[in-house]
């Protein structure tokens, strides 16, 4: 398990080249104004992801990640108005270039939040995991 702020080098595969990934910030919010409020018993967890290409063709996407609370998957991506900017987009980077952005999840108020990177749609275990909020 990795910690927030810890850079992790990921060796590329047939989809992407080598990339350095960091969960650089995590913020919790009860709302983002009058139009973005989570369900009762939930909060928003905003996560800033940063990518740095270690070679040409490094991919980045919010779809690289899946959030779990106490071991149970939560819906990926909460759509909020007036949330943190910029949002993480999708793309590829040439060597040495960087991309960063926010993804917002709606999670229960309590419980450990773990962010799993990679292999979301395969039978393989995640490439690595980051504890975004301890128990």
N, C-alpha and C positions, 0 to 999 in steps of 0.2 A: 504494500500500500504506500502510495506517495502522498505528500503534503501539498497544500496550496502554496504556490510560489516556487516549487521545485521543478526545474526544467528536466524533461525526459526526452532522450533521443530515441526515435522510433526508426528502425530499419525498414526501408521500403519493401514493397512486394510487387506483384504484377499490376497493381492499381496505382501505386504512388511511389515516389522516391523518398529518400531519407529526409526526415523532418524533426525539428526540436519543438516539442509541445509543452506549454505551461498553462496550468490553471492559475492565472495570475491574481484574480480577486474574486471574492464571494461576498455578496451583500444580501441581507434579508429585508423584506419590506412587507408591511401589512396591506398596502395599496399603492397604486400609482395614480392618484387623483380620483375624481368621482366616477370615472368610467372603467377603471380597472381595479376590481376588488376580488380577491380569491373567495372560494367557498368557505363556509363556516368551518373553523378548525384548521384552516390552511393558511399559508403565507406564500409570498413569492420569494424565490431564491434566484438571484441574478448571478450568473457566473461569467467572468471574462476569460476567454480562451485566447492564447497567443501562440502563433506558429512562426517558425523560422525555417526556411528551406536550407537543408544542408547540401543539396544537389538539385539540379534542374528538375522540374516536374513534380514538386511536392504538393500534394493535395490538402485542402482544408475544407471543413464543412461542419455545420451543426449536427449533421447526421452521423458524425464520427462518435457521438456521445450518447449514452443512455444513463438516466438517473434512477437510483434505487434508494428507498427509505426503509431502513431496517430490513433490507434484503428483498423488498417488493418493488417491482418496476412502477414508475409513475409516468403519466403522459409526458411525452417529449414536447417541449416548447409551449409555453403559455403565451398567448397573444395579448399584449398589454398596450395601452395608450400612455404616452409620457414616461415610458420606461427608459432604462439606460441606453445610451447610444455610443457608438454605432453598433448595430446588430452584426453578428458574425454571418458572413455570406458564404458562398461556395466558389471555389476556384482552385487554380494551381499557381505555384510560385517558381520563378527562376532562382537559382542558387543565390543565397545571401539576402533575398527579399523576405519581408515579413507581412503577416496579416494578423489582425486581432479584432475581437468584437464580443458582444454580450449575447447570451442565451438566457431566457427566463423560464424557470420551471415553477409549477404550483405544487407545493409539497405540504404534508402535514406539519403542524407547528412544532411537534416534538419528534425525535428519532434521528438516528444517524443517517446522513446523506452521503452516498458513495456515487461517484461519477465513473462510469466504465467507458474506456476508449477502445474503439475498434471491434470488429467481428460481430457487430450487432445482428447481422442477418445470416450468420454462418453457425455451424455447430461447434465452433471453437470458442475457447474461453477468451475473455477480453485481453487485449494486449497489455494493458495496465489499468489500475484504478487509483483514484484520488479521493481521500476523505474530505468532503466539502463542508460537512458539519458533523462534529462528534456527537455521540449519544447524549 
